[in-house]
């Protein structure tokens, strides 16, 4: 599995531990959506958050991508204001474990959310979006990859500290992928996933880097940007994401 070097074609701004998001909330495809960047941009990156929903560190990442790519970046509220409670993760007892399982069967059900992402795509295209990228974290990473198969409207997909990594999902991919796992994903699952990517015609356009010093969630809602290692890897992964989209959405 090749690990790419970070040859930046641009530079993202410094990451801040205390940050006020730059975007606004608007309706897109019927969902409240965090939106940042030029509204008339023809390149649009759709961000699928993790199970904790909108979060300052996830919004900062969206802002960084918009700044570094010139794209419009949109993050729909797929959970409709009802994310999984941050304070209940990881589940500390059987009741909270059941709550998490129930969440994946309701708000977090991939099939139930598919019409939402289709509506988002239609709304983007109707407003002039032509080149679409997709980015997902944790739960959103899995959902992003599931929407990158044959017939996809997206030109590139990325997953950061993804949940439920499966080589079968990689086998169905039809577009380049940026894959950035953390120290916590099952290493054999990650290895098999990447082996499938390397068999694809778009393997040379895809990107892979393991972040062995950072925990699951370091680039989204569970980020601790006051931690030196987390801050370093957060800055690094968003730079790599920006580089990836600048190439694949050109």
DOZAKE-74901 format. One record per atom (N, C-alpha, C): z, y, x; residue in one letter. Coordinates in steps of 0.1 Angstrom, whole numbers. Layout:
{{Z,Y,X},"a"}
...
***
This chain:
{{0,-12,9},"x"}
{{0,0,0},"x"}
{{0,12,9},"x"}
{{-11,20,8},"x"}
{{-12,31,17},"x"}
{{-3,43,12},"x"}
{{3,50,21},"x"}
{{11,61,17},"x"}
{{3,74,22},"x"}
{{0,83,12},"x"}
{{-8,94,16},"x"}
{{0,104,23},"x"}
{{-7,112,32},"x"}
{{0,124,38},"x"}
{{-1,135,28},"x"}
{{7,145,30},"x"}
{{7,157,21},"x"}
{{-1,168,28},"x"}
{{-14,168,26},"x"}
{{-23,178,31},"x"}
{{-25,188,20},"x"}
{{-16,198,19},"x"}
{{-16,208,8},"x"}
{{-28,217,8},"x"}
{{-35,218,-3},"x"}
{{-46,228,-5},"x"}
{{-40,241,-11},"x"}
{{-27,240,-13},"x"}
{{-20,252,-18},"x"}
{{-5,250,-16},"x"}
{{3,259,-19},"x"}
{{17,258,-17},"x"}
{{25,262,-29},"x"}
{{34,253,-34},"x"}
{{42,257,-45},"x"}
{{53,266,-41},"x"}
{{58,275,-50},"x"}
{{69,284,-46},"x"}
{{81,276,-43},"x"}
{{91,282,-37},"x"}
{{104,276,-34},"x"}
{{111,271,-47},"x"}
{{116,260,-47},"x"}
{{124,254,-58},"x"}
{{137,261,-59},"x"}
{{142,264,-71},"x"}
{{155,271,-72},"x"}
{{165,262,-80},"x"}
{{177,262,-75},"x"}
{{187,254,-82},"x"}
{{192,261,-95},"x"}
{{192,274,-95},"x"}
{{195,281,-108},"x"}
{{182,288,-112},"x"}
{{176,284,-123},"x"}
{{163,288,-126},"x"}
{{161,291,-141},"x"}
{{154,301,-144},"x"}
{{150,305,-158},"x"}
{{136,302,-160},"x"}
{{132,292,-169},"x"}
{{119,288,-171},"x"}
{{110,300,-175},"x"}
{{97,299,-171},"x"}
{{87,310,-173},"x"}
{{79,308,-186},"x"}
{{79,296,-192},"x"}
{{70,293,-203},"x"}
{{76,297,-216},"x"}
{{68,294,-227},"x"}
{{72,297,-240},"x"}
{{70,285,-249},"x"}
{{77,285,-261},"x"}
{{75,274,-270},"x"}
{{65,278,-280},"x"}
{{55,269,-282},"x"}
{{44,272,-292},"x"}
{{41,259,-299},"x"}
{{34,259,-310},"x"}
{{30,247,-318},"x"}
{{17,242,-312},"x"}
{{16,230,-309},"x"}
{{4,223,-304},"x"}
{{4,209,-310},"x"}
{{-7,206,-317},"x"}
{{-8,193,-324},"x"}
{{3,190,-333},"x"}
{{9,201,-339},"x"}
{{20,199,-348},"x"}
{{34,198,-342},"x"}
{{35,198,-329},"x"}
{{47,197,-322},"x"}
{{51,210,-315},"x"}
{{64,213,-314},"x"}
{{69,223,-306},"x"}
{{66,219,-291},"x"}
{{60,228,-284},"x"}
{{55,225,-270},"x"}
{{59,236,-261},"x"}
{{64,232,-249},"x"}
{{67,241,-238},"x"}
{{53,243,-232},"x"}
{{49,256,-231},"x"}
{{36,259,-225},"x"}
{{37,270,-215},"x"}
{{30,268,-203},"x"}
{{30,278,-193},"x"}
{{16,278,-186},"x"}
{{12,289,-181},"x"}
{{-1,290,-175},"x"}
{{-11,297,-184},"x"}
{{-23,299,-180},"x"}
{{-33,306,-188},"x"}
{{-37,299,-200},"x"}
{{-36,306,-212},"x"}
{{-39,299,-224},"x"}
{{-54,296,-226},"x"}
{{-62,302,-218},"x"}
{{-77,300,-219},"x"}
{{-82,291,-207},"x"}
{{-72,285,-200},"x"}
{{-76,276,-189},"x"}
{{-84,264,-194},"x"}
{{-94,260,-187},"x"}
{{-102,248,-191},"x"}
{{-96,235,-185},"x"}
{{-86,237,-175},"x"}
{{-79,225,-170},"x"}
{{-65,226,-176},"x"}
{{-61,215,-182},"x"}
{{-48,214,-188},"x"}
{{-41,201,-184},"x"}
{{-28,203,-180},"x"}
{{-20,191,-177},"x"}
{{-9,189,-188},"x"}
{{-9,177,-193},"x"}
{{1,174,-204},"x"}
{{12,166,-197},"x"}
{{24,172,-199},"x"}
{{36,166,-193},"x"}
{{44,158,-204},"x"}
{{47,146,-201},"x"}
{{56,138,-210},"x"}
{{70,136,-203},"x"}
{{79,143,-209},"x"}
{{93,143,-203},"x"}
{{100,130,-204},"x"}
{{112,129,-198},"x"}
{{119,117,-199},"x"}
{{127,116,-212},"x"}
{{136,106,-214},"x"}
{{143,105,-226},"x"}
{{152,116,-230},"x"}
{{155,125,-220},"x"}
{{164,136,-223},"x"}
{{157,148,-228},"x"}
{{144,147,-229},"x"}
{{137,158,-236},"x"}
{{135,171,-227},"x"}
{{135,182,-233},"x"}
{{133,195,-226},"x"}
{{146,197,-217},"x"}
{{144,200,-204},"x"}
{{155,202,-195},"x"}
{{150,213,-185},"x"}
{{159,221,-180},"x"}
{{155,232,-171},"x"}
{{148,227,-159},"x"}
{{152,216,-153},"x"}
{{145,211,-141},"x"}
{{132,205,-144},"x"}
{{130,200,-156},"x"}
{{116,195,-159},"x"}
{{107,207,-162},"x"}
{{113,217,-169},"x"}
{{105,229,-171},"x"}
{{101,236,-158},"x"}
{{110,236,-149},"x"}
{{107,243,-136},"x"}
{{95,235,-129},"x"}
{{95,222,-130},"x"}
{{84,214,-125},"x"}
{{71,218,-132},"x"}
{{71,220,-145},"x"}
{{59,224,-152},"x"}
{{54,238,-147},"x"}
{{64,247,-145},"x"}
{{60,260,-140},"x"}
{{54,260,-126},"x"}
{{60,251,-118},"x"}
{{55,250,-104},"x"}
{{40,245,-104},"x"}
{{37,235,-113},"x"}
{{24,229,-114},"x"}
{{14,240,-119},"x"}
{{18,248,-129},"x"}
{{9,258,-134},"x"}
{{6,268,-124},"x"}
{{16,272,-116},"x"}
{{14,282,-106},"x"}
{{5,277,-95},"x"}
{{6,264,-91},"x"}
{{-1,259,-79},"x"}
{{-15,254,-83},"x"}
{{-17,252,-95},"x"}
{{-31,246,-99},"x"}
{{-39,256,-107},"x"}
{{-33,266,-113},"x"}
{{-40,276,-122},"x"}
{{-43,270,-135},"x"}
{{-38,257,-138},"x"}
{{-40,251,-150},"x"}
{{-30,255,-161},"x"}
{{-33,252,-173},"x"}
{{-23,254,-184},"x"}
{{-15,241,-184},"x"}
{{-2,242,-184},"x"}
{{7,230,-184},"x"}
{{14,230,-198},"x"}
{{14,219,-205},"x"}
{{20,218,-218},"x"}
{{29,206,-218},"x"}
{{41,207,-224},"x"}
{{51,196,-225},"x"}
{{55,195,-240},"x"}
{{49,186,-247},"x"}
{{52,185,-262},"x"}
{{66,179,-264},"x"}
{{72,183,-275},"x"}
{{86,177,-278},"x"}
{{83,165,-287},"x"}
{{80,154,-281},"x"}
{{77,142,-288},"x"}
{{89,137,-296},"x"}
{{101,140,-292},"x"}
{{113,135,-298},"x"}
{{118,145,-309},"x"}
{{111,156,-311},"x"}
{{113,165,-322},"x"}
{{128,170,-323},"x"}
{{133,174,-311},"x"}
{{146,179,-310},"x"}
{{157,169,-310},"x"}
{{154,156,-309},"x"}
{{164,146,-308},"x"}
{{162,137,-297},"x"}
{{164,142,-284},"x"}
{{163,133,-272},"x"}
{{176,125,-271},"x"}
{{176,116,-262},"x"}
{{188,108,-259},"x"}
{{198,116,-252},"x"}
{{211,116,-257},"x"}
{{221,125,-251},"x"}
{{223,122,-236},"x"}
{{221,133,-228},"x"}
{{222,132,-214},"x"}
{{236,126,-209},"x"}
{{247,130,-217},"x"}
{{260,126,-213},"x"}
{{262,111,-216},"x"}
{{253,104,-223},"x"}
{{255,90,-227},"x"}
{{247,81,-218},"x"}
{{242,86,-207},"x"}
{{234,78,-198},"x"}
{{240,79,-184},"x"}
{{241,67,-177},"x"}
{{238,54,-183},"x"}
{{249,49,-193},"x"}
{{245,41,-202},"x"}
{{254,36,-213},"x"}
{{267,30,-207},"x"}
{{278,34,-211},"x"}
{{291,30,-206},"x"}
{{298,18,-213},"x"}
{{292,15,-225},"x"}
{{298,4,-233},"x"}
{{287,-2,-242},"x"}
{{290,-12,-250},"x"}
{{280,-19,-258},"x"}
{{275,-10,-269},"x"}
{{283,-2,-274},"x"}
{{279,7,-285},"x"}
{{268,17,-280},"x"}
{{270,23,-268},"x"}
{{261,32,-263},"x"}
{{248,25,-258},"x"}
{{250,13,-253},"x"}
{{238,5,-250},"x"}
{{229,2,-262},"x"}
{{236,0,-273},"x"}
{{228,-2,-286},"x"}
{{221,11,-290},"x"}
{{228,22,-288},"x"}
{{222,35,-291},"x"}
{{209,37,-283},"x"}
{{210,33,-270},"x"}
{{198,35,-262},"x"}
{{187,25,-267},"x"}
{{190,13,-270},"x"}
{{180,4,-275},"x"}
{{174,9,-288},"x"}
{{182,14,-297},"x"}
{{178,20,-310},"x"}
{{168,32,-307},"x"}
{{171,40,-297},"x"}
{{163,51,-293},"x"}
{{149,47,-290},"x"}
{{148,36,-282},"x"}
{{135,31,-277},"x"}
{{127,25,-289},"x"}
{{134,21,-300},"x"}
{{128,16,-311},"x"}
{{124,26,-322},"x"}
{{128,39,-320},"x"}
{{126,50,-329},"x"}
{{118,61,-322},"x"}
{{125,71,-318},"x"}
{{119,83,-311},"x"}
{{111,78,-299},"x"}
{{116,68,-292},"x"}
{{109,64,-279},"x"}
{{99,52,-281},"x"}
{{96,49,-293},"x"}
{{86,39,-296},"x"}
{{72,43,-292},"x"}
{{66,37,-282},"x"}
{{53,41,-277},"x"}
{{42,42,-288},"x"}
{{42,31,-297},"x"}
{{31,31,-307},"x"}
{{33,42,-317},"x"}
{{46,46,-320},"x"}
{{49,57,-329},"x"}
{{45,70,-324},"x"}
{{45,71,-310},"x"}
{{42,84,-304},"x"}
{{27,86,-301},"x"}
{{19,75,-302},"x"}
{{5,76,-299},"x"}
{{-3,86,-308},"x"}
{{-1,86,-321},"x"}
{{-7,97,-329},"x"}
{{-4,111,-324},"x"}
{{8,113,-319},"x"}
{{12,126,-314},"x"}
{{4,130,-302},"x"}
{{2,121,-293},"x"}
{{-6,125,-281},"x"}
{{-20,127,-284},"x"}
{{-25,119,-294},"x"}
{{-39,121,-298},"x"}
{{-41,135,-305},"x"}
{{-31,139,-312},"x"}
{{-31,152,-319},"x"}
{{-31,163,-308},"x"}
{{-23,161,-298},"x"}
{{-22,171,-287},"x"}
{{-36,172,-280},"x"}
{{-42,161,-277},"x"}
{{-55,161,-271},"x"}
{{-65,169,-279},"x"}
{{-66,166,-292},"x"}
{{-75,173,-301},"x"}
{{-72,188,-301},"x"}
{{-60,192,-301},"x"}
{{-56,206,-301},"x"}
{{-60,213,-288},"x"}
{{-59,206,-277},"x"}
{{-62,211,-264},"x"}
{{-78,213,-263},"x"}
{{-85,203,-268},"x"}
{{-99,204,-267},"x"}
{{-105,215,-276},"x"}
{{-99,216,-288},"x"}
{{-103,227,-297},"x"}
{{-101,241,-292},"x"}
{{-91,242,-283},"x"}
{{-88,255,-277},"x"}
{{-95,257,-263},"x"}
{{-104,248,-260},"x"}
{{-112,251,-248},"x"}
{{-109,242,-236},"x"}
{{-99,233,-237},"x"}
{{-95,225,-226},"x"}
{{-106,214,-223},"x"}
{{-111,213,-211},"x"}
{{-122,204,-208},"x"}
{{-117,193,-198},"x"}
{{-109,196,-188},"x"}
{{-104,186,-179},"x"}
{{-89,185,-181},"x"}
{{-85,172,-185},"x"}
{{-72,170,-188},"x"}
{{-65,160,-179},"x"}
{{-53,164,-174},"x"}
{{-44,156,-166},"x"}
{{-32,152,-174},"x"}
{{-26,141,-170},"x"}
{{-14,136,-177},"x"}
{{-3,132,-167},"x"}
{{9,136,-170},"x"}
{{21,134,-161},"x"}
{{32,129,-169},"x"}
{{39,119,-165},"x"}
{{51,114,-172},"x"}
{{62,110,-162},"x"}
{{74,112,-167},"x"}
{{86,109,-160},"x"}
{{94,98,-167},"x"}
{{98,88,-160},"x"}
{{107,77,-165},"x"}
{{100,71,-177},"x"}
{{106,72,-189},"x"}
{{99,67,-202},"x"}
{{86,73,-203},"x"}
{{84,86,-200},"x"}
{{72,93,-201},"x"}
{{61,88,-191},"x"}
{{66,82,-179},"x"}
{{57,76,-170},"x"}
{{50,64,-175},"x"}
{{57,56,-182},"x"}
{{52,44,-189},"x"}
{{42,48,-199},"x"}
{{46,58,-207},"x"}
{{37,63,-218},"x"}
{{24,69,-213},"x"}
{{26,76,-202},"x"}
{{14,82,-196},"x"}
{{4,72,-191},"x"}
{{9,62,-184},"x"}
{{0,51,-179},"x"}
{{-7,44,-191},"x"}
{{1,41,-202},"x"}
{{-5,35,-213},"x"}
{{-17,43,-220},"x"}
{{-17,56,-217},"x"}
{{-27,64,-222},"x"}
{{-38,67,-212},"x"}
{{-39,59,-201},"x"}
{{-49,61,-191},"x"}
{{-59,50,-190},"x"}
{{-60,42,-201},"x"}
{{-69,31,-200},"x"}
{{-83,35,-205},"x"}
{{-91,24,-208},"x"}
{{-105,26,-212},"x"}
{{-106,36,-224},"x"}
{{-115,45,-223},"x"}
{{-118,54,-234},"x"}
{{-108,66,-234},"x"}
{{-100,67,-224},"x"}
{{-90,79,-223},"x"}
{{-98,92,-222},"x"}
{{-92,102,-227},"x"}
{{-97,116,-226},"x"}
{{-92,123,-214},"x"}
{{-83,116,-206},"x"}
{{-77,122,-194},"x"}
{{-85,119,-182},"x"}
{{-85,128,-172},"x"}
{{-93,125,-160},"x"}
{{-84,120,-149},"x"}
{{-71,121,-150},"x"}
{{-61,117,-140},"x"}
{{-47,115,-146},"x"}
{{-39,106,-141},"x"}
{{-26,104,-146},"x"}
{{-16,102,-135},"x"}
{{-4,107,-137},"x"}
{{7,105,-127},"x"}
{{19,100,-134},"x"}
{{27,92,-126},"x"}
{{40,88,-131},"x"}
{{50,90,-119},"x"}
{{61,96,-123},"x"}
{{72,99,-113},"x"}
{{85,91,-118},"x"}
{{91,84,-109},"x"}
{{102,75,-112},"x"}
{{100,69,-125},"x"}
{{90,61,-127},"x"}
{{86,55,-140},"x"}
{{96,44,-144},"x"}
{{96,42,-157},"x"}
{{104,31,-163},"x"}
{{95,20,-167},"x"}
{{100,8,-167},"x"}
{{93,-4,-172},"x"}
{{80,-6,-165},"x"}
{{80,-5,-152},"x"}
{{68,-7,-144},"x"}
{{61,-20,-146},"x"}
{{48,-21,-149},"x"}
{{42,-33,-151},"x"}
{{28,-33,-145},"x"}
{{25,-44,-137},"x"}
{{12,-45,-131},"x"}
{{1,-46,-142},"x"}
{{4,-52,-154},"x"}
{{-6,-53,-164},"x"}
{{-10,-39,-169},"x"}
{{-2,-29,-169},"x"}
{{-5,-16,-172},"x"}
{{-15,-10,-162},"x"}
{{-12,-13,-149},"x"}
{{-21,-8,-139},"x"}
{{-35,-14,-140},"x"}
{{-35,-27,-143},"x"}
{{-48,-34,-145},"x"}
{{-57,-27,-155},"x"}
{{-51,-21,-165},"x"}
{{-59,-15,-176},"x"}
{{-63,0,-173},"x"}
{{-58,5,-162},"x"}
{{-61,19,-159},"x"}
{{-76,21,-157},"x"}
{{-80,33,-161},"x"}
{{-95,36,-159},"x"}
{{-96,49,-152},"x"}
{{-85,56,-147},"x"}
{{-86,68,-141},"x"}
{{-76,68,-129},"x"}
{{-79,77,-119},"x"}
{{-70,78,-107},"x"}
{{-55,81,-111},"x"}
{{-46,75,-103},"x"}
{{-32,77,-106},"x"}
{{-24,81,-94},"x"}
{{-15,90,-96},"x"}
{{-5,94,-86},"x"}
{{8,87,-90},"x"}
{{13,78,-81},"x"}
{{24,70,-84},"x"}
{{36,73,-74},"x"}
{{47,78,-80},"x"}
{{58,83,-71},"x"}
{{71,76,-76},"x"}
{{74,64,-72},"x"}
{{86,57,-76},"x"}
{{98,62,-68},"x"}
{{110,60,-73},"x"}
{{122,63,-66},"x"}
{{128,50,-60},"x"}
{{140,52,-54},"x"}
{{147,41,-48},"x"}
{{151,30,-58},"x"}
{{152,34,-71},"x"}
{{158,25,-81},"x"}
{{148,16,-89},"x"}
{{135,19,-88},"x"}
{{126,10,-96},"x"}
{{126,-4,-89},"x"}
{{124,-14,-96},"x"}
{{123,-28,-90},"x"}
{{111,-28,-80},"x"}
{{114,-31,-68},"x"}
{{104,-30,-57},"x"}
{{93,-39,-59},"x"}
{{95,-52,-64},"x"}
{{84,-61,-66},"x"}
{{75,-56,-77},"x"}
{{81,-50,-88},"x"}
{{72,-45,-99},"x"}
{{64,-34,-93},"x"}
{{69,-25,-85},"x"}
{{62,-14,-80},"x"}
{{51,-19,-71},"x"}
{{54,-29,-62},"x"}
{{44,-35,-53},"x"}
{{33,-41,-61},"x"}
{{35,-48,-71},"x"}
{{25,-55,-79},"x"}
{{16,-44,-86},"x"}
{{23,-34,-91},"x"}
{{15,-23,-98},"x"}
{{5,-17,-88},"x"}
{{10,-13,-76},"x"}
{{2,-7,-66},"x"}
{{-9,-16,-61},"x"}
{{-7,-29,-61},"x"}
{{-17,-38,-57},"x"}
{{-29,-38,-67},"x"}
{{-26,-37,-79},"x"}
{{-36,-36,-90},"x"}
{{-44,-23,-88},"x"}
{{-37,-12,-85},"x"}
{{-44,1,-84},"x"}
{{-54,0,-72},"x"}
{{-50,-7,-61},"x"}
{{-58,-7,-49},"x"}
{{-71,-16,-52},"x"}
{{-71,-23,-62},"x"}
{{-83,-31,-66},"x"}
{{-94,-23,-74},"x"}
{{-90,-11,-78},"x"}
{{-98,-3,-87},"x"}
{{-108,5,-79},"x"}
{{-119,9,-86},"x"}
{{-129,17,-79},"x"}
{{-124,31,-76},"x"}
{{-114,35,-83},"x"}
{{-108,49,-80},"x"}
{{-96,48,-71},"x"}
{{-94,37,-64},"x"}
{{-83,36,-55},"x"}
{{-82,47,-45},"x"}
{{-93,51,-39},"x"}
{{-94,61,-29},"x"}
{{-89,75,-34},"x"}
{{-91,77,-47},"x"}
{{-87,90,-53},"x"}
{{-72,90,-58},"x"}
{{-66,78,-57},"x"}
{{-52,76,-62},"x"}
{{-42,79,-50},"x"}
{{-30,82,-54},"x"}
{{-20,86,-44},"x"}
{{-7,77,-47},"x"}
{{-1,74,-36},"x"}
{{12,66,-37},"x"}
{{22,71,-27},"x"}
{{34,73,-31},"x"}
{{45,75,-22},"x"}
{{58,70,-28},"x"}
{{66,63,-21},"x"}
{{79,58,-25},"x"}
{{89,69,-19},"x"}
{{99,72,-28},"x"}
{{109,82,-24},"x"}
{{122,73,-23},"x"}
{{124,68,-11},"x"}
{{135,58,-9},"x"}
{{149,64,-8},"x"}
{{150,78,-8},"x"}
{{163,84,-7},"x"}
{{167,91,-20},"x"}
{{158,90,-30},"x"}
{{161,97,-43},"x"}
{{163,88,-54},"x"}
{{172,91,-63},"x"}
{{175,83,-75},"x"}
{{165,84,-86},"x"}
{{165,75,-95},"x"}
{{157,75,-107},"x"}
{{160,88,-115},"x"}
{{151,96,-117},"x"}
{{153,109,-124},"x"}
{{154,121,-116},"x"}
{{152,120,-103},"x"}
{{154,131,-93},"x"}
{{144,143,-96},"x"}
{{133,140,-102},"x"}
{{123,151,-104},"x"}
{{122,157,-118},"x"}
{{131,152,-127},"x"}
{{131,156,-141},"x"}
{{146,160,-145},"x"}
{{150,154,-156},"x"}
{{163,159,-162},"x"}
{{175,155,-153},"x"}
{{174,145,-146},"x"}
{{186,141,-138},"x"}
{{186,146,-123},"x"}
{{177,156,-121},"x"}
{{177,163,-108},"x"}
{{189,171,-105},"x"}
{{194,170,-93},"x"}
{{205,178,-88},"x"}
{{199,187,-76},"x"}
{{195,199,-80},"x"}
{{188,207,-70},"x"}
{{197,214,-60},"x"}
{{210,212,-62},"x"}
{{220,217,-52},"x"}
{{222,206,-41},"x"}
{{217,194,-43},"x"}
{{218,184,-33},"x"}
{{206,185,-24},"x"}
{{208,185,-11},"x"}
{{198,188,-1},"x"}
{{186,178,-2},"x"}
{{189,165,-3},"x"}
{{179,155,-3},"x"}
{{171,156,-16},"x"}
{{178,158,-27},"x"}
{{171,159,-40},"x"}
{{162,171,-40},"x"}
{{167,182,-35},"x"}
{{159,194,-34},"x"}
{{146,192,-26},"x"}
{{148,186,-14},"x"}
{{136,183,-6},"x"}
{{126,174,-12},"x"}
{{130,163,-19},"x"}
{{121,154,-25},"x"}
{{115,160,-38},"x"}
{{122,168,-45},"x"}
{{117,175,-57},"x"}
{{106,185,-52},"x"}
{{108,193,-42},"x"}
{{98,202,-37},"x"}
{{85,194,-32},"x"}
{{88,183,-26},"x"}
{{77,175,-20},"x"}
{{68,168,-31},"x"}
{{75,163,-41},"x"}
{{67,156,-52},"x"}
{{59,165,-60},"x"}
{{64,177,-63},"x"}
{{56,187,-71},"x"}
{{44,192,-62},"x"}
{{46,193,-49},"x"}
{{35,197,-41},"x"}
{{24,186,-41},"x"}
{{28,174,-40},"x"}
{{19,163,-41},"x"}
{{12,162,-54},"x"}
{{19,164,-65},"x"}
{{13,164,-78},"x"}
{{3,175,-79},"x"}
{{6,187,-74},"x"}
{{-3,198,-75},"x"}
{{-16,195,-67},"x"}
{{-14,190,-55},"x"}
{{-26,186,-47},"x"}
{{-35,176,-55},"x"}
{{-28,166,-61},"x"}
{{-35,155,-68},"x"}
{{-44,161,-79},"x"}
{{-37,170,-87},"x"}
{{-45,175,-99},"x"}
{{-56,185,-94},"x"}
{{-53,192,-84},"x"}
{{-64,201,-79},"x"}
{{-76,194,-74},"x"}
{{-74,182,-70},"x"}
{{-86,173,-66},"x"}
{{-92,166,-78},"x"}
{{-84,160,-86},"x"}
{{-89,152,-97},"x"}
{{-94,159,-109},"x"}
{{-89,172,-111},"x"}
{{-93,180,-122},"x"}
{{-103,190,-118},"x"}
{{-108,190,-106},"x"}
{{-118,200,-101},"x"}
{{-131,199,-109},"x"}
***
